Amino acid sequence: MPSLKHKLQNGDACLTGTVCTIPSATVTQAIAASGADLVIIDLEHGAVDYASAHAMIAATAGTDCAPLIRIAENDTAQVKRVLDLGAEGIVFPLIQTANDATNAVASLRYPPRGTRGFGPFIAQSRWQSSLPTYQPDIEDQLVCCLLIETVEATANIDEICAVEGVDFIVLASFDLSTALGVSGQFDHPDFLAAQEKIEKAALNAGLPMCGIALNKEQADVLIAKGYRMLGGFDILWLRQKAAELSGWATG
């Protein structure tokens, strides 16, 4: 099966993924089996701990779904620990500058190319590798995703998108709109201007973008604008479907 890195670098197909905030291998397994290209296991805002994260990574086995981890901050110790659980990549929050992006890329790689400490005792099994061969087998398959969610990141977006080793970016709409002082107002001129600037920079750099689509209409808009990935949230899918059932009962 092709790696997520390969999918991002080759072809124009739109990929799909779900942010997993529920600490459940069962939920992750169902999402992976649905045909999703990736899951993002959320250690920033979700209820997931490290033991749950390991089980959730393992739950993607036998599918074509890549397990990524969203860490709480751009910190080499957090990156090292979740990569050593077998994650296929990292989603980095609160990237502000090109230097932040450069440090993120470096944390995925071992010296002399980067800053990662060696200890993939668990990860070698997830990748069906071994300690001696883990680095050459795996290092260049790891995926670097950046969350663009602040005013500072928007101002520096051209430089951020130019950093070698970044694989895709996510426009975090709620975070960015909140940072702009117009939380949830996705039709506000300030948000639309920032969104357009980010989209233009990514397209000019040939960098895949991910946006959130919770219905078909939102998905169609993103695809028409050139987004290469659609994302959702496990907890929002669950609540949405449960609300539909309640609606059926009340007519």
CYANA upper distance limits for C-alpha pairs under 8 A (distance plus 0.5 A):
  1 MET  CA     64 ASP  CA      6.83
  2 PRO  CA      6 HIS  CA      6.51
  2 PRO  CA      7 LYS  CA      7.16
  2 PRO  CA     64 ASP  CA      8.18
  3 SER  CA      7 LYS  CA      6.89
  3 SER  CA     66 ALA  CA      7.89
  3 SER  CA    141 GLN  CA      7.44
  4 LEU  CA      8 LEU  CA      6.66
  4 LEU  CA     37 ASP  CA      7.74
  4 LEU  CA     38 LEU  CA      8.10
  4 LEU  CA     65 CYS  CA      8.47
  4 LEU  CA     66 ALA  CA      6.73
  4 LEU  CA    141 GLN  CA      8.33
  4 LEU  CA    143 VAL  CA      7.92
  5 LYS  CA      9 GLN  CA      6.74
  5 LYS  CA    141 GLN  CA      6.34
  5 LYS  CA    142 LEU  CA      7.51
  5 LYS  CA    143 VAL  CA      6.54
  5 LYS  CA    167 ASP  CA      7.86
  6 HIS  CA     10 ASN  CA      6.37
  6 HIS  CA    141 GLN  CA      8.48
  7 LYS  CA     11 GLY  CA      7.30
  8 LEU  CA    167 ASP  CA      7.66
  8 LEU  CA    168 PHE  CA      8.37
  8 LEU  CA    208 PRO  CA      7.64
 12 ASP  CA    228 ARG  CA      7.77
 13 ALA  CA    228 ARG  CA      7.46
 14 CYS  CA    223 ILE  CA      8.02
 14 CYS  CA    227 TYR  CA      7.91
 14 CYS  CA    228 ARG  CA      5.13
 14 CYS  CA    229 MET  CA      5.76
 14 CYS  CA    230 LEU  CA      7.81
 15 LEU  CA     36 ALA  CA      8.13
 15 LEU  CA     37 ASP  CA      6.49
 15 LEU  CA    228 ARG  CA      6.65
 15 LEU  CA    229 MET  CA      5.02
 15 LEU  CA    230 LEU  CA      6.82
 16 THR  CA     36 ALA  CA      5.87
 16 THR  CA     37 ASP  CA      5.90
 16 THR  CA     38 LEU  CA      7.21
 16 THR  CA    229 MET  CA      5.96
 16 THR  CA    230 LEU  CA      5.35
 16 THR  CA    231 GLY  CA      6.38
 17 GLY  CA     36 ALA  CA      5.92
 17 GLY  CA     37 ASP  CA      6.25
 17 GLY  CA     38 LEU  CA      5.19
 17 GLY  CA     39 VAL  CA      5.80
 17 GLY  CA     40 ILE  CA      7.75
 17 GLY  CA    229 MET  CA      7.94
 17 GLY  CA    230 LEU  CA      6.86
 17 GLY  CA    231 GLY  CA      5.37
 17 GLY  CA    232 GLY  CA      7.08
 18 THR  CA     31 ILE  CA      8.03
 18 THR  CA     36 ALA  CA      8.00
 18 THR  CA     38 LEU  CA      7.35
 18 THR  CA     39 VAL  CA      5.48
 18 THR  CA     40 ILE  CA      6.63
 18 THR  CA    231 GLY  CA      5.86
 18 THR  CA    232 GLY  CA      5.19
 18 THR  CA    233 PHE  CA      5.75
 18 THR  CA    234 ASP  CA      6.89
 19 VAL  CA     39 VAL  CA      6.32
 19 VAL  CA     40 ILE  CA      5.03
 19 VAL  CA     41 ILE  CA      6.52
 19 VAL  CA     42 ASP  CA      7.01
 19 VAL  CA    231 GLY  CA      7.73
 19 VAL  CA    232 GLY  CA      6.60
 19 VAL  CA    233 PHE  CA      5.18
 19 VAL  CA    234 ASP  CA      6.68
 20 CYS  CA     28 THR  CA      7.43
 20 CYS  CA     39 VAL  CA      7.10
 20 CYS  CA     40 ILE  CA      6.31
 20 CYS  CA     41 ILE  CA      5.33
 20 CYS  CA     42 ASP  CA      6.28
 20 CYS  CA     46 GLY  CA      7.98
 20 CYS  CA    233 PHE  CA      6.78
 20 CYS  CA    234 ASP  CA      5.91
 20 CYS  CA    235 ILE  CA      8.09
 21 THR  CA     41 ILE  CA      7.06
 21 THR  CA     42 ASP  CA      5.79
 21 THR  CA     43 LEU  CA      8.35
 21 THR  CA     45 HIS  CA      7.68
 21 THR  CA     46 GLY  CA      4.62
 21 THR  CA     47 ALA  CA      6.52
 21 THR  CA     48 VAL  CA      7.06
 21 THR  CA    233 PHE  CA      7.93
 21 THR  CA    234 ASP  CA      7.11
 21 THR  CA    235 ILE  CA      7.20
 22 ILE  CA     27 VAL  CA      7.94
 22 ILE  CA     46 GLY  CA      7.08
 22 ILE  CA     47 ALA  CA      6.65
 22 ILE  CA     48 VAL  CA      7.14
 22 ILE  CA    234 ASP  CA      7.59
 22 ILE  CA    235 ILE  CA      7.36
 23 PRO  CA     46 GLY  CA      8.26
 23 PRO  CA     47 ALA  CA      6.44
 23 PRO  CA     48 VAL  CA      5.18
 23 PRO  CA     49 ASP  CA      7.90
 23 PRO  CA     52 SER  CA      6.20
 23 PRO  CA     53 ALA  CA      7.83
 23 PRO  CA     56 MET  CA      8.21
 24 SER  CA     28 THR  CA      6.90
 24 SER  CA     52 SER  CA      7.23
 24 SER  CA     55 ALA  CA      8.34
 24 SER  CA     56 MET  CA      7.02
 25 ALA  CA     29 GLN  CA      6.41
 25 ALA  CA     52 SER  CA      7.74
 25 ALA  CA     55 ALA  CA      6.12
 25 ALA  CA     56 MET  CA      4.87
 25 ALA  CA     57 ILE  CA      8.36
 25 ALA  CA     58 ALA  CA      8.36
 25 ALA  CA     59 ALA  CA      6.08
 26 THR  CA     30 ALA  CA      6.78
 26 THR  CA     56 MET  CA      8.38
 26 THR  CA     59 ALA  CA      7.85
 27 VAL  CA     31 ILE  CA      6.84
 27 VAL  CA    234 ASP  CA      8.49
 28 THR  CA     32 ALA  CA      6.57
 28 THR  CA     39 VAL  CA      7.94
 28 THR  CA     56 MET  CA      6.37
 28 THR  CA     59 ALA  CA      6.88
 28 THR  CA     60 THR  CA      7.54
 29 GLN  CA     33 ALA  CA      6.53
 29 GLN  CA     56 MET  CA      7.90
 29 GLN  CA     59 ALA  CA      5.46
 29 GLN  CA     60 THR  CA      6.16
 30 ALA  CA     34 SER  CA      6.68
 31 ILE  CA     35 GLY  CA      7.80
 31 ILE  CA     36 ALA  CA      6.91
 31 ILE  CA     39 VAL  CA      8.16
 32 ALA  CA     36 ALA  CA      5.98
 32 ALA  CA     37 ASP  CA      8.02
 32 ALA  CA     38 LEU  CA      7.73
 32 ALA  CA     39 VAL  CA      7.68
 32 ALA  CA     59 ALA  CA      8.45
 32 ALA  CA     60 THR  CA      6.20
 32 ALA  CA     63 THR  CA      6.81
 32 ALA  CA     64 ASP  CA      7.88
 32 ALA  CA     65 CYS  CA      5.85
 33 ALA  CA     60 THR  CA      8.29
 33 ALA  CA     63 THR  CA      6.70
 33 ALA  CA     65 CYS  CA      8.35
 35 GLY  CA     63 THR  CA      8.47
 35 GLY  CA     64 ASP  CA      7.75
 35 GLY  CA     65 CYS  CA      7.75
 36 ALA  CA     64 ASP  CA      8.13
 36 ALA  CA     65 CYS  CA      6.33
 37 ASP  CA     64 ASP  CA      6.84
 37 ASP  CA     65 CYS  CA      5.05
 37 ASP  CA     66 ALA  CA      6.71
 38 LEU  CA     65 CYS  CA      5.15
 38 LEU  CA     66 ALA  CA      4.88
 38 LEU  CA     67 PRO  CA      6.30
 38 LEU  CA     68 LEU  CA      7.57
 39 VAL  CA     65 CYS  CA      7.40
 39 VAL  CA     66 ALA  CA      6.79
 39 VAL  CA     67 PRO  CA      5.65
 39 VAL  CA     68 LEU  CA      6.54
 40 ILE  CA     67 PRO  CA      6.71
 40 ILE  CA     68 LEU  CA      5.24
 40 ILE  CA     69 ILE  CA      5.83
 40 ILE  CA     70 ARG  CA      6.73
 40 ILE  CA     91 VAL  CA      8.13
 41 ILE  CA     48 VAL  CA      8.16
 41 ILE  CA     53 ALA  CA      7.25
 41 ILE  CA     56 MET  CA      8.09
 41 ILE  CA     67 PRO  CA      7.57
 41 ILE  CA     68 LEU  CA      6.57
 41 ILE  CA     69 ILE  CA      5.22
 41 ILE  CA     70 ARG  CA      6.50
 42 ASP  CA     46 GLY  CA      5.64
 42 ASP  CA     47 ALA  CA      8.27
 42 ASP  CA     48 VAL  CA      7.04
 42 ASP  CA     69 ILE  CA      6.58
 42 ASP  CA     70 ARG  CA      5.42
 42 ASP  CA     71 ILE  CA      7.44
 43 LEU  CA     47 ALA  CA      7.75
 43 LEU  CA     48 VAL  CA      6.19
 43 LEU  CA     49 ASP  CA      7.39
 43 LEU  CA     69 ILE  CA      7.47
 43 LEU  CA     70 ARG  CA      6.13
 43 LEU  CA     71 ILE  CA      5.70
 43 LEU  CA     72 ALA  CA      6.54
 44 GLU  CA     70 ARG  CA      6.70
 44 GLU  CA     71 ILE  CA      5.90
 44 GLU  CA     72 ALA  CA      4.64
 44 GLU  CA     73 GLU  CA      8.23
 45 HIS  CA     72 ALA  CA      8.25
 48 VAL  CA     52 SER  CA      6.40
 48 VAL  CA     53 ALA  CA      6.80
 49 ASP  CA     53 ALA  CA      6.57
 50 TYR  CA     54 HIS  CA      6.72
 50 TYR  CA     82 VAL  CA      8.26
 51 ALA  CA     55 ALA  CA      6.96
 52 SER  CA     56 MET  CA      6.56
 53 ALA  CA     57 ILE  CA      6.61
 53 ALA  CA     85 LEU  CA      8.42
 54 HIS  CA     58 ALA  CA      6.75
 54 HIS  CA     85 LEU  CA      6.17
 54 HIS  CA     86 GLY  CA      8.00
 55 ALA  CA     59 ALA  CA      6.63
 56 MET  CA     60 THR  CA      7.49
 57 ILE  CA     61 ALA  CA      8.24
 57 ILE  CA     67 PRO  CA      6.08
 57 ILE  CA     85 LEU  CA      8.23
 57 ILE  CA     86 GLY  CA      7.32
 57 ILE  CA     87 ALA  CA      7.00
 58 ALA  CA    126 ARG  CA      7.49
 60 THR  CA     64 ASP  CA      8.36
 60 THR  CA     65 CYS  CA      6.64
 60 THR  CA     66 ALA  CA      7.67
 60 THR  CA     67 PRO  CA      7.38
 66 ALA  CA     88 GLU  CA      6.62
 67 PRO  CA     87 ALA  CA      6.05
 67 PRO  CA     88 GLU  CA      6.05
 67 PRO  CA     89 GLY  CA      7.66
 68 LEU  CA     87 ALA  CA      5.93
 68 LEU  CA     88 GLU  CA      5.94
 68 LEU  CA     89 GLY  CA      5.23
 68 LEU  CA     90 ILE  CA      5.94
 68 LEU  CA     91 VAL  CA      7.35
 69 ILE  CA     82 VAL  CA      7.53
 69 ILE  CA     87 ALA  CA      6.97
 69 ILE  CA     89 GLY  CA      7.01
 69 ILE  CA     90 ILE  CA      5.52
 69 ILE  CA     91 VAL  CA      6.43
 70 ARG  CA     90 ILE  CA      6.38
 70 ARG  CA     91 VAL  CA      4.93
 70 ARG  CA     92 PHE  CA      6.74
 70 ARG  CA     93 PRO  CA      7.89
 71 ILE  CA     78 GLN  CA      7.15
 71 ILE  CA     79 VAL  CA      7.72
 71 ILE  CA     90 ILE  CA      7.64
 71 ILE  CA     91 VAL  CA      7.04
 71 ILE  CA     92 PHE  CA      6.79
 71 ILE  CA     93 PRO  CA      7.64
 72 ALA  CA     78 GLN  CA      8.44
 72 ALA  CA     92 PHE  CA      8.34
 72 ALA  CA     93 PRO  CA      7.35
 73 GLU  CA     78 GLN  CA      8.29
 73 GLU  CA     92 PHE  CA      7.22
 73 GLU  CA     93 PRO  CA      6.40
 73 GLU  CA     94 LEU  CA      7.69
 74 ASN  CA     78 GLN  CA      8.35
 74 ASN  CA     79 VAL  CA      8.36
 74 ASN  CA     92 PHE  CA      6.35
 74 ASN  CA     93 PRO  CA      7.13
 74 ASN  CA     94 LEU  CA      8.08
 74 ASN  CA     95 ILE  CA      8.15
 74 ASN  CA    100 ASP  CA      8.22
 74 ASN  CA    104 ALA  CA      7.09
 75 ASP  CA     79 VAL  CA      6.88
 76 THR  CA     80 LYS  CA      6.55
 76 THR  CA    104 ALA  CA      8.44
 76 THR  CA    107 SER  CA      6.08
 76 THR  CA    115 THR  CA      8.03
 76 THR  CA    116 ARG  CA      7.48
 77 ALA  CA     81 ARG  CA      6.77
 78 GLN  CA     82 VAL  CA      6.96
 79 VAL  CA     83 LEU  CA      6.60
 79 VAL  CA     90 ILE  CA      7.59
 79 VAL  CA    107 SER  CA      7.16
 79 VAL  CA    108 LEU  CA      7.70
 80 LYS  CA     84 ASP  CA      6.56
 80 LYS  CA    107 SER  CA      7.97
 80 LYS  CA    108 LEU  CA      8.19
 80 LYS  CA    116 ARG  CA      6.60
 80 LYS  CA    117 GLY  CA      7.13
 81 ARG  CA     85 LEU  CA      7.09
 82 VAL  CA     86 GLY  CA      7.29
 82 VAL  CA     87 ALA  CA      6.57
 83 LEU  CA     87 ALA  CA      5.31
 83 LEU  CA     88 GLU  CA      7.59
 83 LEU  CA     89 GLY  CA      7.66
 83 LEU  CA     90 ILE  CA      8.45
 83 LEU  CA    120 PRO  CA      8.11
 83 LEU  CA    123 ALA  CA      7.52
 84 ASP  CA    119 GLY  CA      7.08
 84 ASP  CA    120 PRO  CA      5.12
 84 ASP  CA    121 PHE  CA      7.39
 84 ASP  CA    122 ILE  CA      6.55
 84 ASP  CA    123 ALA  CA      5.50
 85 LEU  CA    120 PRO  CA      7.94
 85 LEU  CA    122 ILE  CA      6.09
 85 LEU  CA    123 ALA  CA      5.65
 86 GLY  CA    120 PRO  CA      8.30
 86 GLY  CA    122 ILE  CA      7.16
 86 GLY  CA    123 ALA  CA      4.49
 86 GLY  CA    124 GLN  CA      7.85
 86 GLY  CA    126 ARG  CA      6.11
 86 GLY  CA    127 TRP  CA      7.54
 87 ALA  CA    123 ALA  CA      8.12
 88 GLU  CA    141 GLN  CA      7.86
 88 GLU  CA    142 LEU  CA      5.77
 88 GLU  CA    143 VAL  CA      6.84
 89 GLY  CA    142 LEU  CA      5.43
 89 GLY  CA    143 VAL  CA      4.72
 89 GLY  CA    144 CYS  CA      6.36
 89 GLY  CA    145 CYS  CA      8.13
 90 ILE  CA    143 VAL  CA      6.88
 90 ILE  CA    144 CYS  CA      6.02
 90 ILE  CA    145 CYS  CA      6.63
 91 VAL  CA    144 CYS  CA      6.96
 91 VAL  CA    145 CYS  CA      5.15
 91 VAL  CA    146 LEU  CA      6.24
 91 VAL  CA    147 LEU  CA      7.40
 92 PHE  CA    104 ALA  CA      7.68
 92 PHE  CA    144 CYS  CA      8.20
 92 PHE  CA    145 CYS  CA      6.67
 92 PHE  CA    146 LEU  CA      5.46
 92 PHE  CA    147 LEU  CA      6.44
 93 PRO  CA    146 LEU  CA      6.97
 93 PRO  CA    147 LEU  CA      5.55
 93 PRO  CA    148 ILE  CA      8.07
 93 PRO  CA    149 GLU  CA      8.41
 94 LEU  CA    147 LEU  CA      6.84
 94 LEU  CA    148 ILE  CA      7.32
 94 LEU  CA    149 GLU  CA      6.90
 94 LEU  CA    150 THR  CA      7.50
 94 LEU  CA    153 ALA  CA      8.49
 95 ILE  CA    100 ASP  CA      6.27
 95 ILE  CA    101 ALA  CA      6.98
 95 ILE  CA    146 LEU  CA      7.08
 95 ILE  CA    147 LEU  CA      6.91
 95 ILE  CA    148 ILE  CA      6.93
 95 ILE  CA    149 GLU  CA      8.27
 95 ILE  CA    153 ALA  CA      6.85
 96 GLN  CA    100 ASP  CA      6.84
 96 GLN  CA    101 ALA  CA      8.49
 96 GLN  CA    148 ILE  CA      8.35
 96 GLN  CA    150 THR  CA      7.58
 96 GLN  CA    152 GLU  CA      5.93
 96 GLN  CA    153 ALA  CA      4.78
 96 GLN  CA    156 ASN  CA      7.68
 97 THR  CA    101 ALA  CA      7.03
 97 THR  CA    152 GLU  CA      7.87
 97 THR  CA    153 ALA  CA      6.59
 97 THR  CA    156 ASN  CA      6.38
 97 THR  CA    157 ILE  CA      8.23
 97 THR  CA    159 GLU  CA      7.95
 97 THR  CA    160 ILE  CA      6.59
 98 ALA  CA    102 THR  CA      6.61
 98 ALA  CA    156 ASN  CA      7.72
 98 ALA  CA    159 GLU  CA      6.01
 98 ALA  CA    160 ILE  CA      4.84
 98 ALA  CA    161 CYS  CA      8.38
 98 ALA  CA    162 ALA  CA      8.47
 98 ALA  CA    163 VAL  CA      7.07
 99 ASN  CA    103 ASN  CA      6.68
 99 ASN  CA    160 ILE  CA      8.50
100 ASP  CA    104 ALA  CA      6.74
101 ALA  CA    105 VAL  CA      6.83
101 ALA  CA    146 LEU  CA      7.97
101 ALA  CA    160 ILE  CA      6.79
101 ALA  CA    163 VAL  CA      7.20
101 ALA  CA    166 VAL  CA      7.99
102 THR  CA    106 ALA  CA      6.74
102 THR  CA    163 VAL  CA      6.87
102 THR  CA    164 GLU  CA      8.27
103 ASN  CA    107 SER  CA      6.71
104 ALA  CA    108 LEU  CA      7.51
104 ALA  CA    144 CYS  CA      7.93
105 VAL  CA    109 ARG  CA      7.73
105 VAL  CA    114 GLY  CA      8.15
105 VAL  CA    144 CYS  CA      6.90
105 VAL  CA    165 GLY  CA      6.38
105 VAL  CA    166 VAL  CA      7.15
106 ALA  CA    110 TYR  CA      8.34
106 ALA  CA    113 ARG  CA      7.32
106 ALA  CA    114 GLY  CA      4.62
106 ALA  CA    115 THR  CA      6.18
106 ALA  CA    116 ARG  CA      7.92
107 SER  CA    114 GLY  CA      6.34
107 SER  CA    115 THR  CA      5.56
107 SER  CA    116 ARG  CA      5.62
108 LEU  CA    114 GLY  CA      7.39
108 LEU  CA    115 THR  CA      7.91
108 LEU  CA    116 ARG  CA      6.57
108 LEU  CA    139 GLU  CA      7.93
108 LEU  CA    142 LEU  CA      7.51
108 LEU  CA    144 CYS  CA      8.24
109 ARG  CA    113 ARG  CA      6.46
109 ARG  CA    114 GLY  CA      4.98
109 ARG  CA    115 THR  CA      6.67
109 ARG  CA    116 ARG  CA      5.97
109 ARG  CA    139 GLU  CA      6.77
110 TYR  CA    114 GLY  CA      5.31
110 TYR  CA    115 THR  CA      6.02
110 TYR  CA    116 ARG  CA      5.23
110 TYR  CA    117 GLY  CA      7.10
110 TYR  CA    118 PHE  CA      7.80
110 TYR  CA    135 GLN  CA      8.22
110 TYR  CA    139 GLU  CA      8.44
111 PRO  CA    115 THR  CA      6.15
111 PRO  CA    116 ARG  CA      7.44
120 PRO  CA    124 GLN  CA      6.27
120 PRO  CA    131 LEU  CA      7.40
120 PRO  CA    134 TYR  CA      8.09
121 PHE  CA    125 SER  CA      8.22
121 PHE  CA    131 LEU  CA      7.54
122 ILE  CA    126 ARG  CA      7.47
123 ALA  CA    127 TRP  CA      6.77
124 GLN  CA    128 GLN  CA      6.40
124 GLN  CA    129 SER  CA      5.33
124 GLN  CA    130 SER  CA      5.66
124 GLN  CA    131 LEU  CA      6.82
124 GLN  CA    134 TYR  CA      6.73
125 SER  CA    129 SER  CA      6.60
125 SER  CA    130 SER  CA      7.70
127 TRP  CA    138 ILE  CA      8.20
129 SER  CA    133 THR  CA      6.90
129 SER  CA    134 TYR  CA      6.15
129 SER  CA    137 ASP  CA      7.67
130 SER  CA    134 TYR  CA      5.95
131 LEU  CA    135 GLN  CA      8.44
133 THR  CA    137 ASP  CA      6.37
134 TYR  CA    138 ILE  CA      6.21
134 TYR  CA    139 GLU  CA      8.11
135 GLN  CA    139 GLU  CA      5.81
136 PRO  CA    140 ASP  CA      8.13
138 ILE  CA    142 LEU  CA      7.23
143 VAL  CA    166 VAL  CA      8.18
143 VAL  CA    167 ASP  CA      6.59
144 CYS  CA    165 GLY  CA      7.50
144 CYS  CA    166 VAL  CA      5.73
144 CYS  CA    167 ASP  CA      5.78
144 CYS  CA    168 PHE  CA      7.41
145 CYS  CA    166 VAL  CA      6.86
145 CYS  CA    167 ASP  CA      6.38
145 CYS  CA    168 PHE  CA      5.55
145 CYS  CA    169 ILE  CA      5.88
145 CYS  CA    170 VAL  CA      7.79
146 LEU  CA    166 VAL  CA      7.97
146 LEU  CA    168 PHE  CA      7.19
146 LEU  CA    169 ILE  CA      5.26
146 LEU  CA    170 VAL  CA      6.74
147 LEU  CA    169 ILE  CA      6.37
147 LEU  CA    170 VAL  CA      5.41
147 LEU  CA    171 LEU  CA      6.80
147 LEU  CA    172 ALA  CA      6.80
148 ILE  CA    153 ALA  CA      6.55
148 ILE  CA    154 THR  CA      7.69
148 ILE  CA    169 ILE  CA      7.37
148 ILE  CA    170 VAL  CA      6.50
148 ILE  CA    171 LEU  CA      5.67
148 ILE  CA    172 ALA  CA      6.40
148 ILE  CA    176 LEU  CA      8.00
149 GLU  CA    153 ALA  CA      7.31
149 GLU  CA    154 THR  CA      8.26
149 GLU  CA    171 LEU  CA      7.04
149 GLU  CA    172 ALA  CA      5.64
149 GLU  CA    173 SER  CA      7.51
149 GLU  CA    174 PHE  CA      8.48
149 GLU  CA    175 ASP  CA      5.68
149 GLU  CA    176 LEU  CA      4.83
149 GLU  CA    179 ALA  CA      7.98
150 THR  CA    154 THR  CA      6.86
150 THR  CA    175 ASP  CA      7.54
150 THR  CA    176 LEU  CA      5.71
150 THR  CA    179 ALA  CA      6.24
150 THR  CA    180 LEU  CA      8.24
151 VAL  CA    155 ALA  CA      6.83
151 VAL  CA    176 LEU  CA      7.58
151 VAL  CA    179 ALA  CA      6.94
151 VAL  CA    180 LEU  CA      7.20
152 GLU  CA    156 ASN  CA      6.82
153 ALA  CA    157 ILE  CA      6.14
153 ALA  CA    160 ILE  CA      8.31
154 THR  CA    194 ALA  CA      6.90
154 THR  CA    197 LYS  CA      7.75
154 THR  CA    198 ILE  CA      6.87
156 ASN  CA    160 ILE  CA      6.74
157 ILE  CA    161 CYS  CA      6.54
157 ILE  CA    197 LYS  CA      8.38
157 ILE  CA    198 ILE  CA      6.76
157 ILE  CA    201 ALA  CA      6.99
158 ASP  CA    162 ALA  CA      6.89
158 ASP  CA    201 ALA  CA      5.86
158 ASP  CA    202 ALA  CA      8.23
159 GLU  CA    163 VAL  CA      7.34
161 CYS  CA    166 VAL  CA      7.94
161 CYS  CA    201 ALA  CA      7.30
161 CYS  CA    202 ALA  CA      6.66
161 CYS  CA    205 ALA  CA      6.75
161 CYS  CA    207 LEU  CA      7.49
162 ALA  CA    205 ALA  CA      6.99
167 ASP  CA    207 LEU  CA      7.36
167 ASP  CA    208 PRO  CA      7.65
168 PHE  CA    207 LEU  CA      6.27
168 PHE  CA    208 PRO  CA      5.35
168 PHE  CA    209 MET  CA      6.20
168 PHE  CA    210 CYS  CA      7.87
169 ILE  CA    202 ALA  CA      8.48
169 ILE  CA    207 LEU  CA      7.90
169 ILE  CA    208 PRO  CA      7.09
169 ILE  CA    209 MET  CA      5.59
169 ILE  CA    210 CYS  CA      6.71
170 VAL  CA    209 MET  CA      6.27
170 VAL  CA    210 CYS  CA      5.17
170 VAL  CA    211 GLY  CA      6.60
171 LEU  CA    176 LEU  CA      8.41
171 LEU  CA    195 GLN  CA      8.23
171 LEU  CA    198 ILE  CA      8.24
171 LEU  CA    209 MET  CA      7.85
171 LEU  CA    210 CYS  CA      7.02
171 LEU  CA    211 GLY  CA      6.38
172 ALA  CA    176 LEU  CA      6.53
172 ALA  CA    211 GLY  CA      7.97
173 SER  CA    177 SER  CA      6.43
173 SER  CA    184 GLY  CA      8.28
173 SER  CA    186 PHE  CA      8.09
173 SER  CA    212 ILE  CA      8.49
174 PHE  CA    178 THR  CA      6.54
174 PHE  CA    183 SER  CA      6.82
174 PHE  CA    184 GLY  CA      6.24
175 ASP  CA    179 ALA  CA      6.62
175 ASP  CA    183 SER  CA      8.13
176 LEU  CA    180 LEU  CA      6.69
176 LEU  CA    183 SER  CA      8.35
176 LEU  CA    191 PHE  CA      8.05
177 SER  CA    181 GLY  CA      6.86
177 SER  CA    182 VAL  CA      5.68
177 SER  CA    183 SER  CA      5.13
177 SER  CA    184 GLY  CA      6.51
177 SER  CA    185 GLN  CA      7.22
177 SER  CA    186 PHE  CA      7.55
177 SER  CA    191 PHE  CA      6.39
178 THR  CA    182 VAL  CA      6.02
178 THR  CA    183 SER  CA      4.45
178 THR  CA    184 GLY  CA      7.52
179 ALA  CA    183 SER  CA      7.99
180 LEU  CA    190 ASP  CA      7.67
180 LEU  CA    191 PHE  CA      7.54
182 VAL  CA    188 HIS  CA      7.67
182 VAL  CA    191 PHE  CA      8.03
185 GLN  CA    191 PHE  CA      8.02
186 PHE  CA    191 PHE  CA      6.65
186 PHE  CA    192 LEU  CA      7.41
187 ASP  CA    191 PHE  CA      7.46
187 ASP  CA    192 LEU  CA      6.87
188 HIS  CA    192 LEU  CA      6.66
189 PRO  CA    193 ALA  CA      6.51
190 ASP  CA    194 ALA  CA      6.85
191 PHE  CA    195 GLN  CA      6.51
192 LEU  CA    196 GLU  CA      6.55
193 ALA  CA    197 LYS  CA      6.78
194 ALA  CA    198 ILE  CA      6.79
195 GLN  CA    199 GLU  CA      6.62
196 GLU  CA    200 LYS  CA      6.52
197 LYS  CA    201 ALA  CA      6.73
198 ILE  CA    202 ALA  CA      6.76
199 GLU  CA    203 LEU  CA      6.65
199 GLU  CA    209 MET  CA      8.19
200 LYS  CA    204 ASN  CA      6.53
201 ALA  CA    205 ALA  CA      6.67
202 ALA  CA    206 GLY  CA      6.55
202 ALA  CA    207 LEU  CA      5.49
202 ALA  CA    208 PRO  CA      7.36
202 ALA  CA    209 MET  CA      7.36
203 LEU  CA    207 LEU  CA      6.60
203 LEU  CA    208 PRO  CA      8.00
203 LEU  CA    226 GLY  CA      8.23
208 PRO  CA    227 TYR  CA      7.17
208 PRO  CA    228 ARG  CA      5.88
208 PRO  CA    229 MET  CA      7.87
209 MET  CA    227 TYR  CA      5.62
209 MET  CA    228 ARG  CA      6.06
209 MET  CA    229 MET  CA      6.70
210 CYS  CA    227 TYR  CA      6.49
210 CYS  CA    228 ARG  CA      6.70
210 CYS  CA    229 MET  CA      4.90
210 CYS  CA    230 LEU  CA      6.07
210 CYS  CA    231 GLY  CA      7.17
211 GLY  CA    222 LEU  CA      7.38
211 GLY  CA    227 TYR  CA      7.51
211 GLY  CA    229 MET  CA      7.06
211 GLY  CA    230 LEU  CA      5.87
211 GLY  CA    231 GLY  CA      6.42
212 ILE  CA    218 GLN  CA      8.39
212 ILE  CA    219 ALA  CA      8.40
212 ILE  CA    230 LEU  CA      6.29
212 ILE  CA    231 GLY  CA      5.11
212 ILE  CA    232 GLY  CA      6.19
213 ALA  CA    218 GLN  CA      5.57
213 ALA  CA    219 ALA  CA      5.55
213 ALA  CA    222 LEU  CA      8.37
213 ALA  CA    230 LEU  CA      6.45
213 ALA  CA    231 GLY  CA      6.38
213 ALA  CA    232 GLY  CA      6.57
214 LEU  CA    218 GLN  CA      7.19
214 LEU  CA    219 ALA  CA      8.02
214 LEU  CA    231 GLY  CA      8.39
214 LEU  CA    232 GLY  CA      6.54
214 LEU  CA    237 TRP  CA      8.30
215 ASN  CA    219 ALA  CA      6.90
216 LYS  CA    220 ASP  CA      6.64
217 GLU  CA    221 VAL  CA      6.93
218 GLN  CA    222 LEU  CA      6.91
219 ALA  CA    223 ILE  CA      6.69
219 ALA  CA    230 LEU  CA      7.29
220 ASP  CA    224 ALA  CA      6.62
221 VAL  CA    225 LYS  CA      6.88
222 LEU  CA    226 GLY  CA      7.04
222 LEU  CA    227 TYR  CA      5.92
222 LEU  CA    230 LEU  CA      8.28
223 ILE  CA    227 TYR  CA      5.63
223 ILE  CA    228 ARG  CA      7.53
232 GLY  CA    236 LEU  CA      8.11
232 GLY  CA    237 TRP  CA      7.96
233 PHE  CA    237 TRP  CA      6.65
234 ASP  CA    238 LEU  CA      6.66
235 ILE  CA    239 ARG  CA      6.69
236 LEU  CA    240 GLN  CA      6.40
237 TRP  CA    241 LYS  CA      6.64
238 LEU  CA    242 ALA  CA      6.60
239 ARG  CA    243 ALA  CA      6.53
240 GLN  CA    244 GLU  CA      6.86
241 LYS  CA    245 LEU  CA      6.98
242 ALA  CA    246 SER  CA      6.92
243 ALA  CA    247 GLY  CA      6.68
244 GLU  CA    248 TRP  CA      6.85
245 LEU  CA    249 ALA  CA      7.05
246 SER  CA    250 THR  CA      7.05
247 GLY  CA    251 GLY  CA      6.67
